[in-house]
């Protein structure tokens, strides 16, 4: 993303309020993510509301599966869900909300779709393992130690389920949450 030059800033200052409004509206019509960022800033939308909206999108993605192979459809939905979480993070910059969304997605997977870990296609199993690892790393690196206790049991449970499948992974999955680097 380019850094606004001094000339650009000067030209913006010279615009009238009506011209600024028209320019801003034109920009947000073209970029949905920019619209979300500006709406979040201007309208003081609570983070909890965005967490709720994103979790609804994730729920719809995970249960609105199409295609012949359930495992491939789940992998596709998991990737789309991760994009929704990344969008949430970009808009709010809220790590706690991001972790909560990761855990919501993991709960959906481990409560409903663990049977697909044994599928011939290992992409869903691998993507889920990566998500568990990424979530554990987020908690360790970015949140206070108080949250370790809150999330530790759930993450250890997910790690245990993944290790019980004994499927080969191209990366090291720690045995417990404490071992996450």
PEWO-V988502 format. One record per run of one state. SS is the DSSP state (H for helix, E for strand, - for the rest). FROM is the first residue (numbers start at 0). TO is the last residue. If there is no record, write none. Layout:
# PEWO-V988502
((SS & FROM & TO) (SS & FROM & TO))
This chain:
# PEWO-V988502
((- & 0 & 4) (H & 5 & 13) (- & 14 & 15) (H & 16 & 29) (- & 30 & 30) (H & 31 & 41) (- & 42 & 45) (H & 46 & 62) (- & 63 & 68) (H & 69 & 91) (- & 92 & 93) (H & 94 & 111) (- & 112 & 112) (H & 113 & 117) (- & 118 & 121) (H & 122 & 141) (- & 142 & 143) (H & 144 & 164) (- & 165 & 175) (H & 176 & 178) (- & 179 & 180))
